[in-house]
Amino acid sequence: MAAAKRLAAEQNFPAALAELQQLSEKVRTAEEQGLMSLDRKTRIEASISKVRADMEAALTPAEPQPATSAPAAEPPRNKGKGQKVDAKEKAEKQREEAEKEAEKKKDHDHGNG
């Protein structure tokens, strides 16, 4: 995770995203091999999802404003802040989905699914 954060700080988002993907695969493999608890895997995946969402938000270009002759009803406020909120919401949703999947897998592994 530290390498991905360092790469992101250097604005090398493609390499940082690739690093996160590798980390995600290692975590999944470790859990499958019994080297990591499902709970720990879920927490790590949630962190990976948050960092990934933040980077993807940074990579997303701002939407161009349509050219009109009429004044806008209300000027956009703190667009960057909105992107951060969107990224946080996306990360939270991904975390919730990862937790749901983990619960499904846990139920299935215990013969409840």
Secondary structure, 3 states (H helix, E strand, C coil): CHHHHHHHHCCCHHHHHHHHHHHHHHHHHHHHCCCCCHHHHHHHHHHHHHHHHHHHHHHCCCCCCCCCCCCCCCCCCCHHHHHHHHHHHHHHHHHHHHHHHHHHHHHHHCCCC
